[in-house]
């Protein structure tokens, strides 16, 4: 197991300033010359983008619901390998987890799995002495959760700070930082939370720099580093997660990828380029080289877990990203397509205007190539979105809705597809303010069991399209099966 100094940044409730503090700490420690590994509890895709900007490393999620508690420490160790410090941003309030599942997938649960000290970020804007009661309550609720410090956020004045410190002296939990209100670190939000980094990169760089300066100036970084170093060895006896080993041991794939070696994952930028020449001993043993799997990126498709591309590469694919807003064609040689989540509703006019790419996607799907689409990808494959033409692969129409669909789901594959065999069970997450009509095709992708029983998604030829976000580390056979289909 990788042993690394680590901190979990938590809060009593959402809106307390976790993202500002966690991102600011990542930036401040990186500025000191440390290699910082960024992590986020839960399924959130947006905060890791800011973490990545602060550290220069891939932001990674730790989700005990979707991946299972047993994978949290190995995935953490995989992301943190070779780093000097790991910072884990929590989700919601410290003890808030999957609905009706007790502590499962809460920040407290993940902190216990990692045996990591917790720093509580408290919005102190409307309290003084009461802050001590709040901190005492959180620190004593679960004796296995080690709350070892407090960072006071939105403090109004020197006198306000003095009152807060005096009260917390009685709690036994040290104050490790005090932050005043600062508009320059605010990040804009819209219908699904913060605006992703990819949509405002210049402003995001400035915001992250401001977070680093504010948090670095208002927090005792030396004390926080000492606290991080006090964490014991993490208890994951199996060691760090490895995508090659995960694919090799996956159930449900054929033997074609058994000997696959990890390969390059490339971002081609705008416009297709010629892929590398054939390699001997391709994933199907034919010497034809690694099948190109195109992965949608850019501002419209920002929801992706880093482990997905790692698993595809480990399964024998050459992973190439492209931007549906700018690229007029799929990467040359594309034999499979992955379109994750994002904000197609924000960029519907631009996506619709890129007719050559829409036709290329439709042609690839019509040829039977494997296509995996989640949420935004599902809408992009539909006939139209808010009345604007999309790829027309699916006989369905999407539109914006006032209702937010949000929550964990339990699902079973009810149609054999390029992703999963019938009967495959996994856990996922839904997060959207759009509606697709109809919500399922004649061959649905999933049967949902929580929060209600229903069928959802589409399977046709090689296409698997659904609103359900999944984390493939929990079922690496997905990547193996997908690449095998592409290699065929």
Secondary structure, 3 states (H helix, E strand, C coil): CCCCCEEEEEECCCCCCHHHHHHHHHHHHHHCCCCEEEEEECCCCCHHHHHHHHHCCCCEEECCCCCCHHHHHHHHHHHHCCCCEEEEECCCCCCCCCCCCCCCCCHHHHHHHHCCEEEEEEECCCCCCHHHHHHHHHHHHCCCCCEEEEEEEEECCHHHHHHHHHHHHCCCCCEEEEEECCHHHCCCEECCEECCHHHCHHHHHHHHHHHHHHHHHHECHHHHHHHHHCCCCCCCCCCCCCHHHHHHCCCCCCHHHCCCCCCCEEECCCCCCCCCCCCCCCCCCCCCCCCEEEEEECCCCCECCHHHHHHHHHCCCEEEEEECCCCCCCCCCEEEEEECECCCCCCHHHHHHCHHHHHHHHHHHHCCCEEEEECHHHHHHCCEECCEECCCCCCCEEEEEEEEEEEEEEEEECCCCCCCCCCCEEEEEEEEEEEEECCECCCCCEEEEECCCEEEEEEECCEEEECCEECHHHHCHHHHHHHHHHHC
